[in-house]
Amino acid sequence: MCISYIRIIVVMEQSHTAITSLKISHLFKDFGAVKVLRNVSLSFTGGTSVVITGPSGSGKSTLLHIIGTLEAPSNGIVEINN
């Protein structure tokens, strides 16, 4: 199975937010034999707008589910500071 890529575009803007930073380190997510996310590492500061794009099945929703604590990663760390 070919795993597609996810492209993330960061746009800096001024906004009021309770989150001061988001850091994702070496994130992996597997669904059985299907490896959806492999070694994803990102970090953002509060007030940052982020756009996640990629083809169907590339892991966009899975990444957001893990950030929002709806899913647990197979491995890795997600840190949200406020």
C-alpha positions in Angstrom: 0.0 0.0 0.0 1.3 3.5 -0.9 1.1 6.1 1.8 0.4 9.6 0.5 1.9 12.7 2.0 0.3 15.5 4.0 1.2 19.1 3.3 0.9 21.6 6.1 0.9 25.3 5.4 1.4 27.7 8.3 0.0 31.2 8.2 1.0 33.6 11.0 -1.8 35.9 12.2 -2.8 37.7 15.3 -5.6 36.1 17.4 -6.6 35.5 20.9 -6.1 31.9 22.0 -5.7 30.0 25.2 -3.2 27.6 23.7 0.4 28.9 23.8 1.9 26.0 21.9 1.3 22.6 20.2 4.2 20.2 19.8 3.9 16.8 18.1 7.0 14.5 18.4 7.6 11.3 16.4 3.9 10.5 16.0 2.9 7.1 14.6 -0.6 5.7 14.0 -1.4 2.2 12.7 -4.7 0.6 12.1 -3.7 -3.1 12.1 -1.3 -3.5 9.2 -2.2 -0.1 7.7 0.4 2.6 8.7 -1.4 5.9 8.5 1.0 8.3 10.2 4.8 7.7 10.3 7.2 9.8 12.4 5.3 13.1 12.2 6.9 15.9 14.1 5.5 19.5 14.1 5.4 22.5 16.5 3.3 25.6 16.4 2.8 28.6 18.7 -0.5 30.2 19.8 -2.0 32.5 17.2 -0.8 30.4 14.3 -3.3 29.3 11.6 -2.5 26.0 10.0 -3.9 24.4 6.8 -3.6 20.7 6.4 -4.0 19.4 2.8 -3.4 16.1 1.2 -5.2 13.4 -0.9 -7.9 11.2 0.5 -6.5 8.6 2.9 -3.3 10.5 3.7 -4.0 10.8 7.4 -5.3 14.4 7.7 -8.4 13.5 9.8 -6.4 11.0 11.9 -3.9 13.7 12.8 -6.7 16.0 13.9 -8.3 13.2 15.9 -5.1 12.6 17.7 -4.5 16.3 18.4 -8.1 16.5 19.7 -7.7 13.4 21.9 -10.4 11.5 20.0 -7.8 8.8 19.0 -4.7 7.7 20.7 -1.4 7.5 18.7 0.3 4.2 18.3 3.5 5.9 19.4 4.7 9.5 19.9 3.9 12.5 22.0 1.4 15.4 21.6 1.9 18.3 23.9 -0.6 21.1 24.2 0.4 24.0 26.5 -1.7 26.8 27.7 
